[in-house]
Amino acid sequence: MKRVTVVCSMIMLAIAIPLAAAAQEKADTPAAPAVAVVKFFGPILISSAGQSADVKMVGMMAKRLELDAKVEMMAKPEHLEGIKTLIVVPGFSSKGLGAAGISQKDEMARVVALIDEADRKNIPILMVHIGGTARRLGQSDDFNKIAAKHSKYMLVVEQGNSDGFFTKLADEAKTPLEIVKKIPETMQPLQKLFE
Amino acid sequence: MRKIMPGPGMRAIGSASVILALCLPLFLTLFLPVSVLHGQEAEIVCRENGIAVTSHPRATEAAMEIMRMGGNAVDAAVAAAFAIGVVEPHASGLGGGGGMVIHLLGEEKSYFIDYYSLAPQRVGELVNRDREKDRHTALSILVPGTVAGLTLALEQFGTLPLATVLKPAIRCAEEGFAIDETLASLVLDSAEMLGMNEATAEVFLDMGFPRMLGDTLRQPELAATLSAIAGGGAAGFYEGIVAEQIISEISAVGGVLTLEDLKNYKAKLSEPLRGTYRECEILSAGLPLAGGSVIEALNILENVDLRQMGHYTTSAATLHLMAETLKRVHSDRSALMGDPDFTYIPVNGIISKDYASSRFHQIDQFSVTPRRYRDTEVGNPVRFDKAGPGKAGAAEPRNANVDGPDDDGDFGKSTHDKWSGDIFDSFGAAKAKSAKKPRAENSGKSSRENKSGEKRSDEDSRDSSDKDDWNLEEAHTTHLSVVDAEGNAVSLTQTLGTFFGSTQMAAGVLMNCGMNNFSASGKVNNVEPGKRPRSSISPTIVLKNGVPFLVVGTPGASRITSTVVELIVNLIDFDMDVAQANNAPRFFCSKFEDFLHIEGGIAEPVRNKLERMGHSLRVHDGIDLFFGGAHIIRIDPVTGAVCGAADPRRSGTAGGD
């Protein structure tokens, strides 16, 4: 029994190592399209699409980078007055919706109105997705899609794109997509975009 | 998510595939005895030599490791409870409290250990403060009971040394573990408040931003505290260096806990609350925990043959009856339940069959009564309490706390029996009568107060009745179930109050926010030094012919009662196996909002009929963590097969040998 176990374990290891290598190789491949040179300017309005708390993290980044930005979880078209860039942070949170006292339908209507107004005023939209898998699939993807579709640039933490979801959206909309490994690494490209 | 495509290495192992196919089952049997959930369906796991079901694979493994060393169910449950506090640090831990029900088959005896947190002596200084504002501060911290409760269980009923059962927890804290989906999502949601305490931020955040799925979470300070407990027992936590560090750190951020509070904390060993349901005996958590509510609900439901009525996912009549039952139970709990050491609680009346019968006959089979859930009347179980007020050690009943008779003026002798028709063919009649307008009742009380004028506590869930939003109070807390090879059983639920508790960390321990479980006014559940707040926690063991049949429990705040009752109904009335019971859609309603929450999966015709009966539905998208994370074990009374299932709503596992 012991011998069988050892043999099987060795076989499993022999299989697992090349498999892992192949997986790693594959994982590295869904690369983003070449990042185009895009510049954004302040003042910046940062809003959520889906009422997740991720927007507060992006607000914290903007503060640390000393960007001219304000966070409005429930931004409406009138908040775009004097704004030169709209940062949309997509991600659905039932807790967030509960705290705001609104339904998903209400939130989608708000987001659509905000984005439409930004488009009408030619205010560029920067989509920042930092929530990884926690802000993917289901209702989150409804907000991810609308934010991606209207953005001029997409900044995404890698885990949220592990299935190439944002790569596909970026390809379709021909929008530059920049992928970073971890949430704190979002700050560097964010800074560059506003230099 | 990523697809693994065959690479060059795959070609070299083509011939090995046959051997692999032969060896794989053996490999899985030998090395992967824990069945991990896949997708959103619970899986059934059956084992011969003991089984543990917890919210995290590492906690399940801790229990299995201890059972393999010869430990019994209590040893394993204590090991898992310490470990779950490390790997599910948001839901429970050394800084919180809980309760457990134990049944020892050899002795044919059952026990209940109450280790819920209690108010510190200086709590009077906090009485008039805004609890909601204080929730994520040191002012919400009660004296934690977890260490006292777990060590008491081990001393009384365990077989292995404390240092041995603590090993898995210490290992997890020292070496770290990969953050799972549930924790990643919660850290992301809570990052702002986690960042407000430096020590908490150090653990959960990376440069001020949330750690993510797959990241390693290490808790070296917590490991040191666990090691101090391993060396010194409960005193290693409640006295000495660790206690001094806790008090020093909590005091520095404004908390009122003292060294005396810690030193004086004692877990309470007693018998569980007992009831019966369809030839089974129910053993559940005593006061101030909510086993009595589970028994009350089952007693009411026992007045009908649910199996004949049909399952609540396909029968509106069944779901309506269960919802109306749970509304009344919740109403009673929020008005009458509290710490029996401070006030007379008519618990014997609440769990009596006669009282249940009176409550049952107040339910209208055709419509929601009263029209608004929040107007649900509190019952009067005092007359059914044979022990009565004035028993040794109990305070006299305070009229302000106990509701008087309803508009019938005589409980138990309802003059309009709303179930006088034949319930089993009532559904057709219900169609004809569904247009009947339910009684419009309004107590005139604020929705934040019950009839006795008591403002409700955190656990009673927040009010959303005046706007069209959903009650999305978090499904905090954790539950684990263990049965060993001898058939001994432990059902254990523990909590920090809400996810991440107060978010204040001391000596590596995340501290509870139990203050929010006290009511802001009234006498039953008001704050007093040394008092335990009421909680919905209901760890339960069901016996059949005197031996354990079911071990069940769930987290989920105010949903705990409804989820435990639904599971017991699924398992007893509908003969479901544990996976089916856990996969079945759930529902919830309470006194403090006017919505009947249901999960997706409840048939549309049922939903339509419920709406016609007067229920205002809130349909959740698929299954939802909101409804808890139940971990169940069933011991087949005929074959003796022991099977468990973790809840697909959480990241749990069932495992055993």
Contacts between the chains, C-beta under 8 A, distances in Angstrom:
chain1	res1	chain2	res2	distance
A	4	B	23	7.6
A	4	B	26	6.8
A	5	B	26	7.5
A	5	B	30	6.1
A	7	B	23	7.5
A	8	B	23	3.8
A	8	B	26	5.9
A	8	B	27	5.3
A	9	B	27	7.3
A	11	B	16	5.8
A	11	B	19	6.0
A	11	B	20	6.0
A	11	B	23	6.1
A	12	B	20	7.7
A	12	B	23	7.5
A	12	B	27	5.9
A	14	B	13	6.6
A	14	B	16	7.1
A	15	B	13	5.5
A	15	B	16	6.9
A	15	B	20	6.5
A	17	B	9	7.4
A	18	B	7	6.5
A	18	B	8	7.5
A	18	B	9	2.2
A	18	B	10	6.6
A	18	B	12	7.1
A	18	B	13	7.1
A	19	B	4	6.4
A	19	B	7	7.7
A	19	B	9	6.9
A	19	B	10	7.3
A	21	B	7	6.5
A	21	B	9	6.1
A	22	B	4	6.5
A	22	B	5	6.5
A	22	B	6	6.7
A	22	B	7	2.8
A	22	B	8	7.5
A	22	B	9	6.0
A	22	B	10	6.8
A	23	B	2	6.8
A	23	B	4	4.4
A	25	B	7	6.1
A	26	B	2	6.5
A	26	B	3	7.0
A	26	B	4	6.6
A	26	B	5	5.2
A	26	B	7	7.5
A	27	B	2	5.2
A	52	B	188	7.4
A	52	B	189	7.2
A	53	B	188	6.7
A	53	B	189	5.2
A	53	B	190	7.4
A	53	B	191	6.5
A	53	B	192	6.3
A	54	B	188	6.6
A	56	B	191	7.3
A	56	B	192	5.1
A	57	B	191	6.0
A	57	B	209	5.8
A	57	B	210	7.1
A	60	B	208	6.7
A	60	B	209	7.7
A	93	B	189	6.3
A	94	B	470	7.4
A	94	B	472	5.4
A	94	B	624	7.9
A	94	B	626	7.7
A	95	B	189	5.8
A	95	B	472	5.6
A	95	B	474	7.0
A	96	B	189	7.8
A	97	B	469	7.3
A	97	B	470	7.6
A	97	B	472	7.4
A	98	B	464	7.7
A	98	B	469	5.8
A	98	B	470	5.6
A	98	B	471	7.2
A	98	B	472	3.4
A	100	B	469	7.7
A	101	B	464	7.5
A	101	B	467	5.2
A	101	B	468	8.0
A	101	B	469	4.1
A	102	B	469	6.6
A	103	B	468	6.9
A	103	B	469	7.3
A	103	B	470	8.0
A	130	B	209	7.9
A	131	B	188	5.7
A	132	B	184	7.0
A	132	B	188	7.7
A	132	B	212	5.1
A	132	B	213	5.9
A	133	B	1	7.5
A	133	B	181	6.8
A	133	B	184	7.3
A	133	B	213	5.4
A	134	B	181	7.2
A	134	B	184	5.4
A	134	B	185	4.1
A	134	B	188	5.1
A	134	B	212	8.0
A	134	B	213	7.0
A	135	B	188	7.6
A	138	B	621	6.8
A	139	B	621	6.7
A	157	B	212	7.6
A	159	B	212	6.0
A	159	B	213	6.3
A	159	B	214	7.6
A	162	B	1	4.3
A	162	B	2	5.6
A	163	B	1	4.1
A	163	B	2	7.0
A	182	B	206	6.9
A	182	B	209	7.8
A	182	B	212	7.1
A	183	B	206	7.2
A	183	B	209	4.1
A	183	B	210	6.3
A	183	B	212	6.8
A	184	B	206	6.1
A	184	B	207	4.3
A	184	B	208	7.5
A	184	B	209	5.0
